[in-house]
Amino acid sequence: MRDPKERLQDIIEAIDQIMRYATGGREKFERDELIQNWFLRHLQIIGEAAFRVPDEVKAQTSNIPWAKIIGMRHILVHDYFQIDTEVVWEVVEKDLPVLRRDIEALLKKME
């Protein structure tokens, strides 16, 4: 079983994997199905890891939208025909950098 710090590190690593290809910009993301699938897969990993972070760890920070992260994972896995690439790109561009910063701060707090 993975401990909470490992789960948080999984989130950071998944964000880094997404950001590796986000540098190509939105146009490339919209045109390239493989990049879209890469992003979706790693967003699923983020959501699954967030789901498995214990509540007592989640309670240490109020600025991470745990329920929204987990909810997005459910949409990506179960409602995949309704995925809006515009929403996905917005999450990648605006939310993931903030989430990465907040997860790093939480990890430091746990040391």
C-alpha positions as CSV (number, residue, x, y, z in Angstrom):
1,M,0.0,0.0,0.0
2,R,1.3,3.4,-1.0
3,D,1.6,6.0,1.8
4,P,0.1,9.5,1.6
5,K,3.4,11.1,0.6
6,E,3.8,8.7,-2.3
7,R,0.2,9.5,-3.4
8,L,1.0,13.2,-3.4
9,Q,4.2,12.6,-5.3
10,D,2.2,10.6,-7.9
11,I,0.1,13.8,-8.4
12,I,3.2,15.9,-8.9
13,E,4.7,13.3,-11.4
14,A,1.4,13.1,-13.4
15,I,1.3,16.9,-13.6
16,D,4.9,17.0,-14.8
17,Q,4.1,14.4,-17.5
18,I,1.2,16.5,-18.7
19,M,3.3,19.7,-18.7
20,R,5.9,18.0,-20.8
21,Y,3.6,18.1,-23.7
22,A,1.6,21.2,-22.8
23,T,4.5,23.3,-24.0
24,G,3.4,22.5,-27.6
25,G,0.4,24.8,-27.0
26,R,-3.3,24.4,-27.3
27,E,-3.4,24.1,-31.1
28,K,-1.1,21.1,-30.9
29,F,-3.2,19.6,-28.1
30,E,-6.4,20.1,-30.1
31,R,-4.9,18.5,-33.2
32,D,-3.1,15.5,-31.6
33,E,-5.2,12.7,-30.3
34,L,-2.2,11.0,-28.7
35,I,-1.5,14.2,-26.6
36,Q,-5.2,14.4,-25.7
37,N,-5.1,10.8,-24.5
38,W,-1.8,11.4,-22.7
39,F,-3.4,14.3,-20.8
40,L,-6.6,12.4,-20.0
41,R,-4.6,9.4,-18.7
42,H,-2.5,11.5,-16.4
43,L,-5.5,13.5,-15.2
44,Q,-7.1,10.2,-14.3
45,I,-3.9,9.3,-12.3
46,I,-4.2,12.7,-10.5
47,G,-7.8,12.0,-9.6
48,E,-7.2,8.4,-8.4
49,A,-4.2,9.5,-6.3
50,A,-6.3,12.3,-4.8
51,F,-9.1,9.9,-4.0
52,R,-6.6,7.7,-2.1
53,V,-5.1,10.5,-0.1
54,P,-6.5,10.0,3.5
55,D,-9.0,12.5,4.7
56,E,-6.7,13.6,7.6
57,V,-4.1,14.6,5.0
58,K,-6.7,16.4,2.8
59,A,-7.9,18.3,5.9
60,Q,-4.4,19.9,6.3
61,T,-5.1,22.2,3.4
62,S,-8.3,23.9,2.4
63,N,-7.0,25.4,-0.9
64,I,-6.8,22.1,-2.8
65,P,-10.2,21.3,-4.4
66,W,-10.1,17.5,-3.6
67,A,-13.7,16.8,-4.5
68,K,-13.4,18.6,-7.9
69,I,-10.2,16.7,-8.7
70,I,-11.8,13.4,-7.9
71,G,-15.0,14.4,-9.7
72,M,-13.1,15.1,-12.8
73,R,-11.5,11.7,-12.7
74,H,-15.0,10.1,-12.5
75,I,-16.1,12.1,-15.6
76,L,-12.9,11.1,-17.5
77,V,-13.4,7.4,-16.7
78,H,-17.2,7.0,-16.8
79,D,-18.5,9.8,-19.1
80,Y,-15.7,9.8,-21.6
81,F,-18.0,10.6,-24.5
82,Q,-18.8,13.9,-22.9
83,I,-15.2,15.1,-22.4
84,D,-14.7,18.7,-23.5
85,T,-11.2,19.4,-24.7
86,E,-11.7,23.1,-23.9
87,V,-12.2,22.2,-20.3
88,V,-9.3,19.8,-20.2
89,W,-7.0,22.5,-21.7
90,E,-8.2,25.1,-19.2
91,V,-7.4,22.7,-16.3
92,V,-3.9,22.0,-17.7
93,E,-3.2,25.7,-18.3
94,K,-4.7,27.3,-15.2
95,D,-5.3,24.7,-12.5
96,L,-2.4,22.2,-12.7
97,P,0.4,24.7,-12.0
98,V,-1.4,25.9,-8.9
99,L,-2.2,22.3,-7.8
100,R,1.5,21.4,-8.2
101,R,2.5,24.3,-6.0
102,D,-0.1,23.4,-3.4
103,I,0.8,19.7,-3.3
104,E,4.5,20.6,-2.9
105,A,3.6,22.9,0.0
106,L,1.6,20.1,1.6
107,L,4.4,17.7,1.2
108,K,6.8,20.1,2.9
109,K,4.3,20.6,5.7
110,M,4.2,16.8,6.2
111,E,8.0,16.6,6.6
